[in-house]
Amino acid sequence: MIAPDYLARIAAWSRGLNAGEIEIARAGIVEKSYGTGEFIFARGDHFEYWTGVVSGLARMGIVSRGGKATSFAGLTAGAWFGEGTVLKNEARRYDVVALRDTRLAMMDRSTFLWLFENSVGFNRFLVGQLNERLGQFIALIEYGRTLDATARLARCIASLFNPILYPDLTPHLEITQEEIGALSGMSRQNANQCLKKLEQQGLLRLEYGGVTVIDLERLRNYGD
């Protein structure tokens, strides 16, 4: 069973629970590690866990029958996902792949449902989480159809700084250009060109092993 202080560190939602609810949550979570490129689950799998990223980076998306990959979201440390599928008890409608070595915290469905049915704090979190995720996917459809490559990449980076979906982030994001390209649906070379353009415009700073965001608001609205 994971320790209470460790749960508070990896799961922002747990900070709104009472002592009894925290004990229930602790007992229902296990951890598992995945290597770079490994499928955490594939579309159609019955993966009955509500899942949080403890460390690493994963990509949520699909691959069409023709082999075209489409990314829905990046999942950084602190992100929890899959609540809709757990609530509906259905097969996953998307793939999640580890882009680097990634460690996950996985809450079993019975624990999730107990918190859903008994914890006011947990439900408040879920309402905010589902609302933010809906907004994220609506924005993805919008900028995927109307923006150029640099704007899409800018919005992709900005989406990783949503304080509800990705709590406790700092302005520096540990991510490689290859990983940014994978999340944005473009090659590393194209991602590099777009990142340099954004750096020249003063929106971010490229650093070894990551990116530091300088003007998040301009990234969020880039291309408007």
C-alpha positions in Angstrom: 0.0 0.0 0.0 1.4 3.4 -1.0 2.1 6.0 1.7 -0.3 8.9 2.3 2.3 11.6 1.6 3.3 9.7 -1.6 -0.3 9.6 -2.8 -0.6 13.4 -2.1 2.5 14.0 -4.3 1.4 11.9 -7.3 -2.4 12.6 -7.2 -3.6 16.1 -6.7 -7.2 14.8 -6.5 -6.3 13.0 -3.2 -5.7 16.4 -1.4 -9.5 16.9 -1.3 -10.3 13.6 0.4 -10.8 13.0 4.1 -8.7 10.5 6.0 -11.0 7.5 5.5 -11.3 8.1 1.8 -7.5 8.4 1.5 -7.2 5.0 3.1 -9.6 3.5 0.6 -7.7 5.1 -2.3 -4.3 3.9 -1.1 -5.5 0.3 -0.8 -6.8 0.3 -4.4 -3.7 1.6 -6.2 -0.8 -0.4 -7.7 2.1 0.8 -9.8 3.6 -0.5 -13.0 6.4 0.5 -15.3 6.4 0.6 -19.1 9.4 0.9 -21.4 9.8 3.4 -24.3 7.5 2.6 -27.2 5.5 0.0 -25.1 1.7 0.0 -25.4 0.1 0.7 -22.0 -3.1 -0.4 -23.7 -4.5 -0.5 -27.2 -7.9 0.5 -28.6 -10.4 -2.2 -27.8 -8.7 -3.4 -24.7 -10.6 -3.8 -21.4 -8.2 -2.0 -19.2 -10.2 -1.5 -16.0 -8.0 1.0 -14.2 -8.2 4.7 -13.7 -4.6 5.7 -14.4 -2.1 8.4 -13.3 1.3 9.1 -14.6 3.9 9.1 -11.8 6.9 9.8 -14.1 7.6 9.7 -17.8 5.5 10.7 -20.8 2.8 8.9 -22.7 0.7 9.7 -25.8 -3.0 9.2 -26.1 -4.2 8.7 -29.7 -5.2 6.2 -32.4 -3.8 4.7 -35.6 -6.1 4.5 -38.5 -6.6 1.3 -40.7 -4.4 3.1 -43.2 -1.6 3.5 -40.7 -2.0 7.2 -40.0 -1.3 8.1 -36.4 -3.4 10.8 -34.7 -2.5 12.2 -31.3 -5.2 13.3 -28.9 -3.1 14.3 -25.8 0.2 14.1 -24.1 0.2 12.6 -20.6 2.8 14.0 -18.3 3.6 13.3 -14.6 0.5 14.2 -12.5 -2.0 13.5 -15.3 -4.8 11.1 -14.5 -6.9 9.7 -17.4 -9.5 7.1 -18.4 -12.3 8.1 -16.0 -15.0 8.1 -18.7 -14.1 4.6 -19.8 -14.1 3.3 -16.3 -17.4 4.9 -15.5 -19.0 3.4 -18.6 -17.2 0.0 -18.2 -16.4 -0.2 -21.9 -13.4 -1.1 -24.0 -10.9 1.7 -24.6 -11.5 3.8 -27.7 -7.9 4.9 -28.1 -4.3 3.8 -27.6 -1.9 4.9 -24.9 1.8 4.4 -25.7 4.8 5.3 -23.5 7.0 7.8 -25.3 9.8 7.2 -22.7 10.2 5.0 -19.7 7.0 5.6 -17.8 5.7 4.6 -14.4 1.9 4.6 -13.7 -0.3 4.5 -10.7 -3.4 2.4 -11.4 -6.6 2.5 -9.4 -8.9 -0.6 -9.7 -12.4 0.0 -10.9 -14.1 -1.0 -7.6 -12.1 1.6 -5.7 -12.8 4.3 -8.3 -16.6 3.5 -8.1 -16.6 3.6 -4.3 -15.0 7.1 -4.3 -17.4 8.2 -7.1 -20.4 7.0 -5.0 -19.2 8.2 -1.6 -16.7 11.1 -1.8 -17.8 14.7 -2.5 -14.2 15.8 -2.9 -13.6 13.2 -5.5 -16.7 14.1 -7.5 -15.7 17.7 -7.5 -12.4 16.7 -9.0 -14.1 14.5 -11.6 -16.5 17.3 -12.8 -13.6 19.6 -13.3 -11.5 16.9 -15.0 -14.2 15.9 -17.4 -15.0 19.5 -18.3 -11.3 20.3 -19.0 -10.9 17.1 -21.1 -13.9 18.0 -23.2 -12.5 21.5 -23.8 -9.1 20.0 -24.7 -10.6 17.7 -27.3 -12.9 20.4 -28.8 -9.8 22.6 -29.2 -7.9 19.7 -30.8 -10.5 19.4 -33.5 -10.5 23.2 -34.1 -6.8 23.7 -34.4 -6.3 20.5 -36.3 -8.5 21.7 -39.0 -7.7 25.4 -39.2 -4.1 26.0 -38.1 -0.7 25.6 -39.7 2.1 23.4 -38.3 3.7 26.0 -36.1 0.4 26.9 -34.5 -0.6 23.3 -34.0 2.7 22.7 -32.2 2.3 25.8 -30.1 -1.1 24.8 -29.0 0.1 21.2 -28.3 2.8 22.5 -25.9 0.3 24.9 -24.3 -2.1 22.1 -23.7 0.4 20.4 -21.4 0.2 23.3 -19.1 -3.5 22.9 -18.2 -3.5 23.3 -14.3 -6.5 20.9 -13.9 -5.3 18.1 -16.2 -1.6 18.5 -15.4 -1.2 19.9 -11.9 2.1 21.0 -10.3 3.9 21.8 -13.5 6.7 24.3 -13.7 7.5 26.5 -16.7 10.2 24.0 -17.7 8.9 20.9 -19.5 11.2 17.9 -19.7 10.5 16.8 -23.2 12.6 16.1 -26.3 11.9 17.5 -29.8 11.2 14.0 -31.0 8.5 13.6 -28.3 7.0 17.0 -29.1 6.8 16.0 -32.8 5.1 12.7 -31.8 2.5 14.6 -29.7 2.0 17.2 -32.5 1.7 14.6 -35.3 4.9 15.7 -37.2 8.4 14.6 -37.8 11.3 15.6 -35.5 12.7 17.8 -38.2 9.5 19.7 -38.7 9.0 20.0 -35.0 12.5 21.5 -34.7 11.8 24.1 -37.3 8.5 25.1 -35.6 10.2 25.3 -32.2 13.0 27.5 -33.5 10.3 29.8 -34.9 8.5 30.0 -31.6 11.8 30.6 -29.8 12.7 33.5 -32.2 9.3 35.1 -31.4 10.1 34.9 -27.7 7.4 32.4 -26.7 9.7 29.7 -25.4 13.3 28.8 -24.9 14.9 25.6 -26.1 17.1 23.9 -23.6 19.0 20.6 -23.2 16.4 17.9 -22.6 13.4 20.2 -22.6 11.6 23.5 -23.2 10.9 26.4 -21.0 7.8 28.4 -21.7 8.1 32.1 -21.6 4.7 33.3 -22.7 2.1 30.7 -22.1 -0.9 32.9 -23.1 0.6 33.6 -26.5 1.3 29.9 -27.1 -2.4 29.1 -26.2 -3.6 31.7 -28.8 -0.9 31.3 -31.4 -2.4 31.5 -34.9 -5.5 33.4 -34.0 
